[in-house]
Amino acid sequence: MVINMENSYRFFENRECKYFPCHKGLSDFNCLFCYCPMYGREKCPGNPRYVEKEGRKLKICTDCTFPHQPENYDSIIQILKNRD
């Protein structure tokens, strides 16, 4: 089902960005969280993978579309409100 989203405080799509879309497979692509606000959190609802490089654990979110799915806005805001 394709939903035509309008730009607002909950959703922003920037088709002019040279990286758009940075992930494939979404019909409505929310650019609002271009840099994922959950990147620094160990626990997030996305599907990151972790690799070790030079003794450091790196979070790789290349295949994660969670913050770009418009329906996840409320979940992201709730996660950011919690300080864990």
N, C-alpha and C positions, 0 to 999 in steps of 0.2 A: 504494500500500500504506500503510495507516494503522498506525502503531506507537504503542501506548499507553505513553508515557514517564512514569516516576515522578520526582518532584522528588528531586534528589541534588546532589552536588558538581559533576556534569557537566551537569545539566539543571535548569532552574527555569522553570515557566510560571506567570505571575501574571495570571489572568483577571480579577482585581479591579481591575487598573490601568485608569485612565480612558483610557489611550492604547491599550489592548490591542484588537486587534493593531495595532501601528504599521505593519506591512507586510501586505499581503494575499497569499493564495495558499499558505500553509503549513498543513498539518494539525497537525503537532507544532511548536510555536513556542517556541524556547528564549529566555527572557528573561534568562538568566544574563549575557549580554553586551549588556545594554540599551544602554549607551553603548559603542560599538565600541572595543575596545582597540587596533585597528589604524588608527583615524581619523588619527592623527598621522603615520602612515607613508606615504611616497610610494608604495611598492610594497605592494599588498595583493591577496589573491586574490579580492576582491569585484569589483563592477562599478560603481565610482564614476565620476562625470563631474566635470569641472573647468570652472569658469567664472571669468572675471576680473571683479573688481569693485573699483573705485577703485584700480587698479594692483596688486591682490593676487589671487593664485590661490586660489580656494576649492574645497574638496573637497565634493561633493554626493553623499550616500549614500542619498538617499530611496528609490531603486529597488533597493537592495542588501539581500538577505536572507541573505547568507553567514553572518554571526555568529549568526543565529537558527535555522539548520538544525542540529538535534541531531547529525547525523553529522559536522559540521565541528569539533567540540570539540578533537579531537587535533591537527588542522591548526593551529588558532588557538594552542594551547599551544606547539606547535613553533615557530611564527613568533615568539611572544613570547620564547622562549628564545634565539633568534638576535638578535644586536644589530646589525643592519644598517640 
